[in-house]
């Protein structure tokens, strides 16, 4: 178990860089598995592929080297680890349907959680060749298909709202009427379809402004994005106006509905537009 006084926790940007390395290496495995992978259905009906499992193994091997002794709660092995106050949340392939459909916005997402909140996170989108990571500050970096970094990391930050209104990102495969209704109440445009936790990063990079998700998600789907977006000046709030809490095993790591936005004002405007339909 990691103690609250572990010196590694004091360097949040350092944690983010280590998560970024693990995410890049795992992302390279996903690219290598793109041409041929076996697929089966989990008990909940969601797909899992051999690529998910290979990326899971790669990420865990990297994390064992970079952050030894940190417990890892992974989508693919949930139930085998009981999270303490400090642990890692891992989604080795967020956007499996996007991956299987030949899209480019799937990703690896990793976060360090302390006392229920993510203090560092990394998201690597291998088809895009884009990496985002954060601790105290948020960064973006390009990377090669083999997982090696290309050029230095660049600071990123959310943007001011465009004069013609916020741009929303909507789920390509997981849309729902309540999310669409909130988005329509705040945004003039229909929204840009995108998959996975990459949506948090696009907002963090100043390329969009809002994402609403009322359908089912899991903690490993959003913790890294929460860390990155928050460090970039944005915010993630549940629809009751609170910040998400992570490590809640008694609800099977399920998230309540949430909104991710470039500012708290925009997030609360979206929450106010929720009719509960």
ROKOLMI-296167 format. One record per residue: x, y, z of N, C-alpha, C, O in turn; residue in one letter. Coordinates in steps of 0.05 Angstrom, whole numbers, plus 5000, padded with zeros to 4 digits. Layout:
% residues N
n_east,n_north,n_up,ca_east,ca_north,ca_up,c_east,c_north,c_up,o_east,o_north,o_up,res
X,Y,Z,X,Y,Z,X,Y,Z,X,Y,Z,A $
...
***
This chain:
% residues 277
n_east,n_north,n_up,ca_east,ca_north,ca_up,c_east,c_north,c_up,o_east,o_north,o_up,res
5017,4976,5000,5000,5000,5000,5017,5025,5000,5039,5026,5013,X $
5008,5046,4986,5023,5071,4985,5013,5089,5008,4988,5092,5011,X $
5031,5099,5024,5023,5117,5045,5018,5145,5036,5028,5154,5015,X $
5002,5160,5051,4996,5188,5044,5021,5206,5044,5021,5227,5031,X $
5042,5197,5058,5066,5213,5059,5087,5204,5039,5110,5212,5040,X $
5079,5186,5020,5098,5177,4999,5109,5201,4984,5092,5217,4973,X $
5135,5205,4982,5146,5229,4969,5138,5232,4939,5138,5254,4928,X $
5132,5210,4926,5124,5211,4898,5098,5226,4894,5093,5237,4872,X $
5082,5227,4914,5056,5241,4912,5059,5271,4912,5041,5286,4904,X $
5082,5281,4921,5086,5310,4922,5093,5322,4895,5089,5346,4891,X $
5103,5305,4877,5110,5315,4850,5089,5305,4831,5092,5285,4817,X $
5067,5320,4829,5045,5311,4813,5051,5312,4783,5042,5295,4768,X $
5067,5332,4774,5075,5332,4746,5093,5308,4740,5091,5297,4718,X $
5110,5301,4759,5126,5277,4756,5110,5252,4753,5116,5234,4737,X $
5089,5250,4769,5070,5227,4767,5057,5227,4739,5055,5206,4726,X $
5049,5250,4730,5037,5252,4703,5056,5243,4681,5047,5229,4663,X $
5081,5249,4683,5101,5241,4663,5104,5211,4663,5107,5198,4642,X $
5104,5199,4687,5107,5170,4688,5082,5156,4677,5085,5136,4663,X $
5059,5167,4683,5035,5156,4671,5035,5159,4641,5026,5141,4626,X $
5046,5181,4631,5047,5186,4603,5065,5165,4589,5058,5155,4567,X $
5087,5158,4601,5105,5137,4590,5090,5110,4588,5091,5097,4568,X $
5077,5103,4610,5062,5078,4610,5040,5078,4589,5035,5058,4575,X $
5026,5101,4586,5004,5103,4566,5015,5101,4538,5003,5088,4521,X $
5038,5114,4532,5049,5112,4505,5057,5083,4498,5051,5074,4476,X $
5070,5070,4517,5078,5042,4511,5054,5024,4507,5055,5006,4490,X $
5034,5028,4523,5009,5012,4520,4995,5018,4494,4985,5001,4480,X $
4995,5044,4486,4983,5052,4461,4997,5039,4437,4984,5032,4417,X $
5023,5036,4438,5038,5023,4417,5029,4995,4413,5028,4984,4391,X $
5022,4981,4435,5013,4954,4434,4986,4953,4420,4980,4935,4404,X $
4968,4972,4426,4942,4973,4412,4946,4976,4382,4932,4963,4366,X $
4964,4993,4373,4968,4997,4345,4978,4971,4332,4969,4964,4310,X $
4995,4956,4346,5005,4931,4336,4984,4910,4333,4986,4891,4318,X $
4963,4912,4349,4941,4893,4349,4918,4901,4331,4898,4886,4329,X $
4920,4924,4317,4897,4934,4302,4889,4916,4280,4865,4913,4274,X $
4908,4903,4266,4902,4888,4243,4887,4862,4249,4871,4852,4233,X $
4893,4850,4272,4882,4824,4278,4878,4821,4308,4897,4821,4323,X $
4853,4820,4317,4848,4815,4345,4822,4800,4349,4803,4803,4333,X $
4822,4783,4369,4798,4767,4375,4780,4783,4393,4789,4798,4410,X $
4754,4779,4390,4734,4795,4405,4714,4775,4418,4705,4756,4406,X $
4707,4781,4443,4685,4767,4456,4669,4787,4472,4677,4810,4475,X $
4647,4779,4483,4629,4796,4499,4633,4791,4528,4635,4767,4537,X $
4633,4812,4544,4634,4809,4573,4605,4803,4583,4586,4802,4567,X $
4602,4799,4608,4576,4792,4620,4556,4815,4616,4532,4811,4613,X $
4566,4840,4615,4549,4863,4611,4542,4869,4582,4529,4888,4576,X $
4552,4852,4564,4547,4855,4535,4566,4873,4521,4565,4875,4496,X $
4585,4885,4534,4605,4902,4521,4628,4885,4510,4634,4864,4521,X $
4640,4894,4488,4660,4878,4475,4687,4880,4489,4694,4902,4500,X $
4703,4859,4489,4730,4860,4498,4747,4844,4477,4738,4823,4468,X $
4769,4855,4470,4786,4842,4449,4813,4834,4461,4820,4842,4483,X $
4827,4819,4445,4854,4811,4453,4872,4835,4455,4892,4835,4469,X $
4865,4857,4440,4880,4882,4442,4877,4894,4469,4897,4904,4481,X $
4853,4894,4481,4848,4904,4508,4867,4890,4527,4880,4903,4544,X $
4868,4864,4525,4883,4848,4545,4913,4852,4541,4928,4853,4561,X $
4922,4854,4516,4951,4858,4512,4959,4886,4521,4981,4889,4533,X $
4943,4906,4516,4949,4933,4526,4948,4934,4556,4964,4949,4568,X $
4930,4919,4568,4928,4918,4597,4955,4907,4609,4966,4918,4628,X $
4964,4885,4597,4989,4873,4606,5013,4893,4603,5029,4896,4621,X $
5014,4907,4580,5035,4926,4575,5035,4949,4595,5055,4957,4605,X $
5011,4960,4600,5009,4982,4618,5017,4974,4647,5031,4989,4660,X $
5008,4951,4655,5014,4942,4682,5044,4937,4685,5056,4943,4706,X $
5057,4926,4665,5086,4921,4666,5101,4948,4668,5120,4950,4684,X $
5092,4968,4652,5105,4994,4653,5100,5007,4680,5119,5019,4692,X $
5076,5005,4691,5070,5018,4716,5084,5004,4739,5092,5018,4759,X $
5088,4978,4738,5103,4964,4758,5132,4974,4759,5145,4974,4781,X $
5143,4982,4736,5170,4992,4735,5171,5022,4743,5189,5030,4758,X $
5152,5037,4734,5153,5066,4738,5142,5075,4765,5152,5093,4778,X $
5121,5061,4775,5108,5067,4800,5103,5042,4816,5080,5034,4820,X $
5125,5029,4824,5121,5004,4839,5105,5007,4865,5106,5028,4878,X $
5090,4987,4871,5074,4985,4895,5047,5000,4894,5032,4998,4913,X $
5042,5015,4872,5016,5027,4870,4995,5006,4862,4999,4993,4842,X $
4974,5002,4878,4953,4983,4869,4940,4993,4844,4936,5017,4840,X $
4933,4975,4826,4922,4982,4800,4894,4969,4798,4891,4945,4798,X $
4874,4987,4795,4846,4978,4789,4842,4982,4759,4841,5004,4749,X $
4841,4960,4745,4838,4961,4715,4811,4951,4707,4799,4934,4720,X $
4801,4962,4685,4776,4952,4674,4776,4922,4669,4756,4908,4674,X $
4799,4912,4660,4801,4884,4653,4805,4865,4676,4802,4841,4673,X $
4812,4875,4699,4816,4858,4723,4803,4868,4747,4811,4863,4770,X $
4782,4884,4744,4768,4896,4767,4758,4874,4785,4748,4853,4775,X $
4760,4877,4811,4752,4857,4830,4776,4843,4841,4774,4831,4863,X $
4799,4843,4827,4822,4830,4837,4839,4848,4856,4856,4838,4870,X $
4833,4874,4856,4848,4893,4873,4827,4910,4888,4808,4920,4876,X $
4831,4912,4914,4814,4930,4930,4829,4957,4933,4851,4957,4944,X $
4817,4979,4923,4832,5004,4924,4835,5015,4952,4816,5013,4968,X $
4858,5025,4958,4862,5039,4983,4857,5069,4979,4843,5077,4961,X $
4869,5085,4997,4866,5114,4994,4881,5124,4969,4873,5144,4957,X $
4902,5110,4960,4918,5118,4937,4921,5094,4919,4930,5073,4927,X $
4913,5097,4893,4914,5075,4875,4914,5086,4846,4910,5110,4842,X $
4918,5068,4827,4917,5075,4799,4891,5063,4786,4884,5040,4791,X $
4878,5080,4770,4856,5071,4753,4866,5068,4724,4878,5087,4714,X $
4860,5045,4712,4871,5040,4685,4849,5030,4667,4834,5012,4673,X $
4847,5043,4644,4831,5033,4622,4850,5028,4598,4857,5048,4585,X $
4857,5004,4592,4877,4999,4571,4867,5003,4543,4883,5007,4525,X $
4841,5003,4540,4829,5010,4513,4801,5022,4518,4781,5008,4521,X $
4801,5049,4520,4776,5063,4522,4766,5069,4494,4780,5082,4479,X $
4742,5060,4488,4732,5063,4461,4736,5038,4444,4744,5039,4421,X $
4730,5014,4456,4734,4989,4442,4717,4988,4416,4726,4978,4396,X $
4692,4998,4418,4676,4998,4393,4688,5016,4372,4688,5009,4348,X $
4700,5038,4379,4714,5056,4360,4737,5041,4348,4742,5042,4324,X $
4753,5027,4365,4776,5012,4356,4767,4991,4336,4780,4988,4315,X $
4746,4975,4342,4737,4954,4325,4725,4964,4299,4725,4950,4278,X $
4714,4989,4300,4701,5000,4276,4721,5014,4258,4714,5024,4237,X $
4746,5015,4266,4767,5027,4249,4770,5057,4253,4782,5071,4237,X $
4758,5068,4275,4760,5096,4280,4787,5103,4293,4804,5086,4297,X $
4791,5129,4298,4817,5138,4308,4816,5150,4336,4837,5158,4346,X $
4793,5152,4349,4792,5165,4375,4789,5146,4399,4777,5153,4419,X $
4801,5123,4397,4804,5105,4420,4830,5113,4435,4846,5128,4424,X $
4833,5104,4459,4856,5113,4475,4862,5094,4498,4847,5076,4505,X $
4885,5099,4510,4893,5088,4536,4890,5110,4557,4898,5132,4552,X $
4878,5104,4579,4873,5124,4600,4883,5113,4627,4875,5091,4635,X $
4900,5129,4641,4911,5121,4667,4910,5145,4686,4917,5167,4678,X $
4902,5140,4710,4902,5161,4730,4912,5151,4757,4908,5128,4764,X $
4924,5169,4772,4930,5164,4800,4909,5178,4817,4904,5202,4813,X $
4896,5163,4834,4875,5173,4852,4885,5174,4880,4896,5155,4890,X $
4880,5197,4893,4888,5200,4921,4864,5212,4936,4853,5233,4929,X $
4855,5198,4957,4833,5207,4973,4808,5213,4956,4793,5233,4961,X $
4803,5196,4936,4779,5199,4920,4780,5217,4896,4760,5220,4882,X $
4803,5231,4892,4805,5249,4870,4830,5243,4853,4850,5235,4865,X $
4829,5246,4826,4852,5241,4810,4872,5264,4813,4865,5288,4809,X $
4897,5258,4819,4918,5278,4823,4937,5278,4799,4954,5296,4797,X $
4935,5259,4781,4952,5258,4757,4938,5240,4737,4924,5221,4745,X $
4942,5245,4712,4929,5229,4691,4944,5230,4665,4959,5249,4659,X $
4940,5210,4648,4951,5209,4621,4932,5195,4603,4919,5175,4610,X $
4930,5205,4579,4913,5193,4558,4929,5193,4532,4938,5214,4523,X $
4931,5170,4520,4946,5167,4495,4927,5156,4473,4915,5135,4477,X $
4925,5171,4451,4908,5163,4429,4927,5154,4406,4936,5172,4391,X $
4932,5129,4402,4953,5120,4384,4948,5126,4355,4966,5132,4340,X $
4923,5124,4346,4917,5129,4318,4921,5158,4311,4928,5165,4289,X $
4915,5176,4331,4920,5205,4327,4949,5212,4332,4958,5233,4322,X $
4964,5195,4346,4991,5202,4353,4992,5225,4373,5012,5240,4374,X $
4971,5227,4390,4970,5249,4409,4969,5239,4438,4955,5219,4443,X $
4984,5252,4455,4985,5245,4483,4979,5270,4500,4988,5292,4493,X $
4964,5266,4521,4959,5287,4540,4965,5276,4568,4959,5253,4574,X $
4977,5293,4585,4982,5284,4612,4982,5308,4631,4985,5331,4621,X $
4978,5303,4656,4976,5325,4675,4981,5316,4703,4978,5293,4711,X $
4990,5336,4719,4992,5334,4748,4982,5361,4758,4958,5366,4759,X $
5000,5378,4766,4993,5405,4772,4986,5421,4747,4968,5438,4747,X $
5000,5415,4725,4996,5428,4699,4989,5407,4678,4994,5384,4682,X $
4977,5417,4656,4969,5399,4634,4987,5403,4610,4995,5425,4604,X $
4993,5381,4597,5011,5381,4574,5000,5363,4552,4984,5345,4556,X $
5009,5369,4527,5004,5352,4504,5031,5346,4491,5050,5361,4493,X $
5032,5323,4477,5056,5315,4464,5049,5295,4441,5030,5280,4444,X $
5065,5296,4420,5061,5277,4399,5078,5252,4405,5098,5253,4418,X $
5069,5229,4394,5085,5205,4397,5083,5188,4372,5064,5189,4357,X $
5104,5171,4368,5106,5154,4345,5092,5127,4349,5084,5120,4371,X $
5087,5112,4327,5074,5087,4330,5087,5067,4349,5074,5049,4360,X $
5114,5070,4352,5127,5052,4371,5125,5061,4400,5137,5048,4418,X $
5111,5083,4405,5108,5093,4431,5128,5114,4440,5126,5124,4463,X $
5148,5120,4424,5168,5140,4431,5157,5168,4428,5142,5174,4409,X $
5166,5186,4446,5157,5213,4445,5169,5228,4421,5192,5223,4413,X $
5153,5246,4409,5163,5262,4387,5162,5292,4395,5141,5304,4397,X $
5186,5303,4401,5187,5331,4409,5179,5334,4438,5171,5316,4451,X $
5183,5359,4448,5177,5364,4476,5147,5366,4482,5131,5371,4464,X $
5140,5363,4507,5113,5366,4516,5106,5396,4516,5123,5413,4522,X $
5081,5403,4509,5072,5430,4507,5050,5435,4527,5032,5419,4530,X $
5051,5458,4541,5029,5464,4560,5003,5468,4544,5003,5479,4522,X $
4980,5459,4555,4954,5464,4543,4936,5476,4563,4940,5474,4588,X $
4916,5490,4553,4896,5503,4570,4870,5506,4555,4870,5507,4531,X $
4848,5507,4570,4822,5511,4558,4821,5539,4545,4837,5557,4552,X $
4801,5543,4528,4798,5569,4514,4775,5584,4526,4758,5573,4541,X $
4774,5610,4520,4750,5626,4525,4728,5616,4506,4734,5607,4485,X $
4703,5620,4515,4681,5611,4498,4681,5626,4471,4684,5651,4471,X $
4677,5613,4449,4674,5626,4423,4650,5645,4424,4631,5641,4438,X $
4652,5666,4407,4630,5686,4406,4604,5674,4397,4582,5683,4405,X $
4605,5653,4380,4581,5640,4370,4572,5617,4388,4555,5601,4379,X $
4583,5615,4412,4573,5595,4431,4592,5571,4433,4609,5567,4417,X $
4588,5555,4455,4605,5532,4460,4602,5510,4439,4580,5506,4429,X $
4624,5496,4434,4624,5473,4417,4623,5448,4434,4640,5445,4452,X $
4604,5430,4429,4601,5406,4445,4613,5382,4431,4613,5381,4406,X $
4622,5363,4446,4631,5337,4436,4610,5317,4446,4603,5315,4469,X $
4600,5301,4427,4580,5281,4434,4591,5253,4429,4609,5249,4413,X $
4580,5233,4444,4590,5206,4442,4581,5193,4415,4558,5194,4408,X $
4601,5182,4401,4595,5170,4375,4577,5145,4377,4560,5140,4360,X $
4582,5129,4398,4568,5103,4400,4549,5102,4425,4535,5082,4427,X $
4550,5122,4442,4535,5120,4467,4518,5144,4473,4517,5153,4496,X $
4504,5154,4453,4487,5177,4457,4462,5170,4473,4454,5147,4473,X $
4450,5190,4486,4425,5185,4500,4409,5211,4500,4421,5233,4498,X $
4383,5209,4503,4366,5232,4501,4371,5254,4521,4369,5277,4515,X $
4377,5246,4546,4381,5266,4567,4406,5282,4561,4406,5307,4564,X $
4428,5269,4553,4453,5283,4546,4448,5302,4523,4457,5325,4523,X $
4434,5292,4502,4428,5308,4479,4411,5333,4486,4416,5355,4476,X $
4392,5329,4505,4375,5351,4513,4391,5373,4527,4387,5397,4522,X $
4409,5365,4545,4425,5385,4559,4443,5400,4540,4446,5424,4541,X $
4456,5385,4522,4474,5397,4502,4459,5417,4484,4469,5438,4479,X $
4435,5409,4475,4419,5427,4458,4411,5452,4472,4408,5473,4460,X $
4407,5450,4499,4398,5474,4514,4421,5494,4517,4416,5518,4522,X $
4446,5485,4513,4469,5503,4518,4483,5510,4491,4493,5532,4489,X $
4482,5493,4472,4497,5496,4447,4479,5499,4423,4458,5487,4422,X $
4487,5516,4405,4471,5521,4380,4476,5498,4360,4458,5491,4346,X $
4501,5488,4359,4507,5467,4340,4499,5440,4350,4494,5437,4374,X $
4499,5420,4332,4491,5393,4340,4512,5378,4355,4506,5359,4370,X $
4537,5387,4353,4558,5373,4367,4575,5356,4349,4566,5348,4327,X $
4600,5352,4357,4619,5336,4341,4621,5308,4353,4628,5306,4376,X $
4616,5287,4337,4618,5260,4347,4647,5252,4352,4664,5257,4336,X $
4651,5239,4375,4678,5231,4382,4675,5208,4403,4655,5207,4417,X $
4695,5191,4404,4693,5169,4423,4714,5172,4445,4734,5186,4442,X $
4709,5159,4468,4728,5155,4489,4735,5180,4505,4724,5202,4500,X $
4754,5177,4523,4763,5199,4540,4779,5220,4525,4786,5241,4537,X $
4784,5216,4500,4796,5237,4484,4780,5263,4485,4791,5284,4482,X $
4754,5260,4489,4737,5284,4490,4746,5304,4512,4747,5328,4507,X $
4754,5294,4535,4764,5311,4556,4789,5326,4547,4793,5350,4553,X $
4806,5313,4532,4831,5324,4523,4827,5346,4501,4841,5366,4501,X $
4808,5341,4484,4802,5361,4463,4792,5387,4476,4798,5409,4467,X $
4776,5384,4498,4768,5408,4512,4792,5421,4527,4795,5445,4526,X $
4809,5404,4539,4832,5414,4553,4851,5429,4534,4865,5447,4543,X $
4852,5421,4509,4870,5433,4490,4858,5458,4477,4871,5470,4459,X $
4834,5466,4484,4822,5490,4473,4810,5486,4446,4808,5505,4430,X $
4802,5461,4439,4790,5455,4413,4760,5451,4414,4747,5448,4393,X $
4749,5450,4438,4720,5447,4442,4714,5457,4471,4733,5465,4485,X $
4689,5455,4479,4682,5468,4504,4665,5451,4523,4666,5456,4547,X $
4651,5431,4513,4631,5418,4530,4627,5389,4522,4627,5382,4498,X $
4623,5371,4542,4614,5344,4538,4596,5336,4561,4603,5339,4584,X $
4573,5325,4554,4553,5316,4574,4549,5287,4571,4546,5277,4548,X $
4550,5272,4593,4546,5243,4591,4528,5233,4614,4536,5233,4637,X $
4504,5226,4607,4485,5215,4626,4482,5185,4625,4472,5173,4644,X $
4492,5173,4603,4492,5144,4602,4513,5132,4620,4529,5146,4632,X $
4514,5105,4621,4532,5091,4639,4561,5095,4632,4569,5091,4609,X $
4577,5103,4651,4606,5103,4648,4618,5092,4674,4605,5090,4694,X $
4644,5085,4672,4658,5074,4695,4680,5094,4703,4689,5110,4688,X $
4690,5091,4728,4710,5109,4738,4735,5110,4720,4746,5131,4716,X $
4744,5087,4710,4768,5086,4694,4763,5100,4667,4783,5106,4653,X $
4738,5104,4659,4733,5118,4634,4739,5148,4637,4745,5161,4616,X $
4737,5160,4661,4738,5189,4662,4758,5200,4681,4764,5224,4681,X $
4771,5184,4699,4789,5195,4719,4813,5209,4706,4820,5231,4715,X $
4825,5198,4686,4848,5211,4674,4840,5236,4660,4853,5257,4661,X $
4817,5235,4646,4807,5259,4633,4800,5281,4653,4805,5305,4647,X $
4789,5274,4676,4784,5293,4697,4809,5307,4706,4810,5331,4709,X $
4831,5291,4710,4856,5302,4719,4867,5322,4698,4877,5343,4706,X $
4866,5314,4673,4877,5331,4652,4861,5356,4648,4872,5378,4646,X $
4835,5353,4646,4818,5377,4641,4819,5396,4665,4820,5420,4661,X $
4819,5386,4689,4821,5403,4713,4847,5418,4714,4848,5442,4720,X $
4869,5405,4707,4895,5418,4707,4897,5439,4684,4913,5458,4686,X $
4881,5436,4663,4881,5455,4641,4863,5478,4645,4861,5496,4628,X $
4849,5479,4668,4832,5502,4674,4802,5496,4671,4786,5513,4676,X $
4795,5471,4664,4767,5463,4661,4757,5449,4686,4769,5451,4707,X $
4735,5435,4683,4723,5423,4706,4705,5400,4698,4693,5400,4676,X $
4702,5380,4715,4683,5358,4712,4665,5359,4737,4675,5358,4759,X $
4639,5360,4732,4619,5360,4754,4598,5339,4749,4590,5335,4726,X $
4589,5326,4770,4565,5309,4767,4541,5328,4765,4543,5352,4770,X $
4518,5317,4756,4495,5334,4751,4482,5344,4777,4464,5360,4776,X $
4492,5335,4800,4483,5348,4825,4502,5370,4834,4500,5381,4856,X $
4521,5376,4816,4539,5399,4821,4564,5393,4837,4579,5411,4844,X $
4570,5367,4842,4594,5360,4857,4616,5349,4839,4611,5342,4816,X $
4640,5350,4848,4662,5337,4834,4660,5307,4837,4653,5297,4858,X $
4666,5291,4816,4665,5262,4818,4684,5251,4839,4705,5262,4844,X $
4675,5230,4852,4691,5216,4872,4699,5189,4861,4681,5175,4850,X $
4724,5181,4865,4734,5156,4853,4742,5136,4874,4749,5143,4896,X $
4741,5110,4866,4748,5089,4885,4724,5079,4900,4727,5068,4922,X $
4700,5082,4889,4675,5074,4904,4668,5046,4895,4651,5042,4877,X $
4681,5026,4908,4676,4998,4900,4648,4989,4905,4638,4972,4891,X $
4634,5001,4925,4607,4992,4931,4587,4999,4909,4565,4987,4909,X $
4593,5017,4892,4576,5022,4869,4588,5010,4843,4582,5017,4821,X $
4607,4991,4847,4620,4977,4825,4635,4996,4807,4637,4990,4783,X $
4645,5018,4818,4660,5037,4803,4645,5052,4781,4656,5062,4762,X $
4618,5051,4783,4602,5066,4764,4601,5095,4771,4601,5103,4794,X $
4600,5112,4750,4598,5141,4753,4569,5150,4752,4553,5138,4739,X $
4563,5171,4766,4537,5185,4762,4539,5201,4736,4561,5206,4726,X $
4517,5211,4725,4518,5229,4702,4536,5253,4708,4537,5263,4730,X $
4549,5263,4687,4568,5285,4692,4569,5304,4667,4559,5297,4646,X $
4581,5326,4672,4587,5345,4650,4617,5353,4652,4627,5359,4674,X $
4631,5354,4630,4658,5363,4628,4658,5389,4612,4647,5390,4590,X $
4670,5410,4623,4668,5436,4610,4694,5452,4613,4711,5446,4630,X $
4696,5472,4596,4720,5489,4596,4720,5509,4619,4740,5521,4625,X $
4697,5512,4633,4695,5529,4656,4673,5520,4675,4655,5506,4667,X $
4675,5528,4700,4654,5521,4719,4628,5534,4711,4606,5523,4715,X $
4630,5559,4701,4605,5573,4694,4590,5558,4672,4566,5556,4673,X $
4605,5548,4652,4592,5533,4630,4581,5506,4641,4559,5498,4633,X $
4596,5493,4658,4586,5468,4670,4560,5472,4685,4541,5456,4682,X $
4559,5493,4701,4535,5498,4717,4512,5507,4699,4488,5502,4706,X $
4518,5520,4678,4497,5528,4658,4485,5503,4646,4461,5501,4642,X $
4502,5483,4640,4492,5458,4629,4476,5443,4649,4455,5432,4643,X $
4485,5442,4674,4470,5429,4695,4442,5442,4699,4422,5428,4703,X $
4441,5468,4697,4416,5482,4700,4397,5476,4677,4373,5478,4680,X $
4408,5467,4654,4391,5460,4631,4381,5432,4631,4367,5424,4613,X $
4388,5417,4652,4379,5389,4654,4350,5387,4663,4343,5397,4684,X $
4334,5375,4647,4306,5371,4653,4301,5343,4665,4278,5337,4674,X $
4321,5326,4665,4318,5300,4677,4304,5280,4658,4297,5258,4666,X $
4299,5288,4633,4284,5271,4614,4302,5248,4605,4293,5232,4589,X $
***
